[in-house]
């Protein structure tokens, strides 16, 4: 049995992996897949890949591209979620601010540098016509840290996946001001170079299993209720999320990769635009 370590955020996107593991689908291929939730998100996961603490990660596209560009010895194996991520923009529930345009000079709460909440703050600033170089950040580690920061009067705003934070909007913890969708497919599967070079056959088996599960995921009877119960979200919110979400089973396109690189380069978040071989497995 080959032991393989994989990490991802504790969010609804990753349920296909858990269903496959619960069914013993990887073990049938001689693979013992061990999953670890990383609530801190992409910045932390990129560091874990770099440090060899995991073999695989389900990670945000822009964060992984930035990390590889800056020397992370890893590769993108496959596009995992083909649809954009909807980043909700939030402030404390008692904040007087009513629109995203009012946030121009406010601090941004982010999980860590290099995370999606960090990089998407630049994308949002650019979309709003603000000067991205003027952004100021406060590191809050994870969603719980954001709740603590905003609730204690930091005055910051916080960007996180719309449906994950929706329960905190519903219960009066956050006020939602708007959304900022990623301009590209949002999640990829990444592997360390050490793992992918030593275990190409194992990686092929893993892809075959997860692609079978994601291709059939929306057809699973009552999958909306399963998601609602497991992730403690309203059924109608999960149904809306499912309608907007598409799983991918192919490698990310060169066009998308270059688009992400170009946007990061324009925002001075990477030093140069590299060839696709620097980023893609196979």
N, C-alpha and C positions, 0 to 999 in steps of 0.2 A: 504493500500500500504506500503510495507516494503522498507525503504530507505537504500541503500547500496552504500558505497563509494569505488571506484576502481581507481587505478593509473597505469600509464604506460608511456613509452617513446613516443614522437610524431613521430613515425616511421611506415612504411608500414606494419610491422608485425601485428599491432593492428587494421587494418581496419575491420576485421570481427566483432569486438566489436562495432565499430561505426555503421556499417551497421545494426547489430541486434538492437541497440538502436534506430536508425532512423526508423526502421520498427515497433517499439513498441513491439518487441518480449519479452522483459523482463516485460514490463508493463502488457502484456497478462497473465503473471504468478503472477501478484500482486507485482512486484518488480520495484521500482524506482531506477535505477542504475545511479549514478552520476560519470562521468569520469573526472579525472584531469590529464593533461599532466605534466610530470616531466622531463624536458629536461636535468637535472643534472644526471639522470640515476640511476643505481642500488644502489650506496652508500646512496644517498638521500632517495630512496624508502624504503630501509631496515630500515633506521632511522624512517621514517614515520610509518611503520608497528609497530616498537618497541614502538613508542610514542602513538600509538592508533589514529593517524591522518587519517588513512584509514582502511577499512576492508579487502580489497583485493589488490593485486599488480601483474602485469605481469612483471616479474623480471628475471635477468640472473641467471642461475642455480648455478654457482660457487659462486656468491655473496650471494645468499640466503642460500646456505649450510654453508658458512663461518659465516654468521650472526646468524643463528640458533645455530651453534656450539658454538658461543660466548654468547649465552643466549637470543637471540631474541625470545620472546614468540609467535612464529608463526609456521605454518606448510606448507609444500608443498602439495597442493591439487591435482595437475595434471601437467603432462608434456604438455606444450603449443606448443612449436616448437621443433619437433623431430630431425631436421637437425642441423648441426653445424652453429655457427655464423662465418662469414668471417670477421676477424678483419684486416682492412687495416692499414698499417704502413706508416705514412706520415711525411714529413718535409716541411719547407717553400719552396715555388716554386723556390726561388733563391739560395737555399742551394747547395753547391758543391757536397754533398753526393749523391751517385748513387746506393748504395746497403745497405741492412739491416745490413750486416756485419760491415759496417763503424760506426754503432751507438753504439758500445759496451760501450764507456765511456761517452756517452751523457746523459743528463737529460731527463726524461720522463714526458711529460705533461699528467696529469690525472684529471678526473673530481673531484674525492675526494678519500680518503682512503677507501678501501673496495668496490670500484666500479669495473666494468668490465675492464675499461682501466687500473686500478691499478693491478688487479689480473692477467690479461692476459699479462702484461709486464713481470711478473715472468715466465709465461709459455713460452713466446717468448725467454726470456733470457736462460732458460733451453734448449729450442730447438736449440738455437744458440751455446750452449756450453759455455756460459758466466757464471760468478759467480753471481747468483741472489741477494746475500747479498750486492753486490756493487751498486745496482741500486739506483739512486737518483731521487726524484720526485718533480714536481712543480704542485701545485693544480690550475686548471683553471676553475673549476665549470661546464662548458658545452662547446658545440661546438663553440659558439661565443667566449668564453674565449680562446679556442685553436687557433682560427683564429687570435685573438689579440696578443697572446703570440708569436706564430711562425712568424707572419708578422712583429712584432716589434723586431725581432732579438734575441729571447731567445736561439736559437740554439737547442731547445728541439725537440724530436720526439713525435708523437701523434698517438695513436691507437684508432680507432673508426670503427663502422660498415662500411664495404667497400662501399655499395651502397648509404648509407646516405651521405658519404663524397665525393662520385664520382663527384657531381656537382662542388665541390670546387677544385677538381683536374682539371676538364674540363675548369673551368674559370681562371685557373692559380694562385689560392690562395695557394694550396698545391701541393707538388710533391709526388706521390705514389711510394713507394719502394718495396712493397710486401705485402703478406697476411699471417696472422696467424689464422688458423681455430681453434675453440674450439674443444677439443677432446671428446665432449659429446653433447647431445641435449641442445640447448642454452637457451631457455626460459621456465620458469615454472609459473603456477598460484599459488600464496601463499596467505594465509589468517591468520589473527591474531587468536590465540587460543580462545580469547574471542568471536570472531564472529563465528568461526566454531563450537565451543561447544554449543553455544546458538541457532544457526540457521542451523543445518545440513540439514533440508528439503529445506530451501531457497538455500543453496549451491548446493544441488542436482539439483534444478530447473535451476540455473545459468549454471551449467555444461551441462545440457541437451540442453539448448538454444545455447550456444557458440559452443558445439561440432557439432550440426547440421549445423551451419554456416561455421565452418572451414572444415568440411567434404566435403561441396559442393562449397567451396570458389573458387577453380581454374576453376570450370565449369560455373561460372557466365559469361554471355556474355560480351565481351569487358572489362573484369576485368583488363587487362593489361593497357588499356587506362585510366580507372578510377584511377588506382594507379598512373600512370604517371602524370595525371593532378593534383590529390590531393596532391601529394608529390613532385611535380615539378622536376621529373626525366625523363631522356630520355627513350622513349618507349623500345628501345633495351636493356637498362640496367635493366628495370623492368622485361622484358621477361626473361633475364638471371637469375635474382634473383628468379623469380617464379619457374624456372626450378630446382633451387637448394634447394628450401624451402619446408619442409613438416610439416604440423600441426599435433599435437598429440591429441588423445582423451582418453588417459589412464594415470594412475598414473606412475610416473617415476620409473624405475626398481631399485631394490636393487643393482644390479650390477653397474648401472650407479652411484648411490648415493655413493657406496663404492669407486668407481674409482675416483670420484671428491674429496671425503674426503682424499683418499690416496695421491693424487697429492698435495692437499693443505697442508697436514701434512708433506710431503717430502720437501716442500718449506718453512716449519716453519710458515705457515700462520694460522694454527689451532693447538691447544695444544694436541688434541688426536682424535682418531677415535671412534665415538659414534654408538650405535645401531640404526637401521633404525627407530624404534618407536619415537626417538627424533625428527625426521624430517618429517615423512609422516602422513598426515591425513588419517584415516581409514587404 
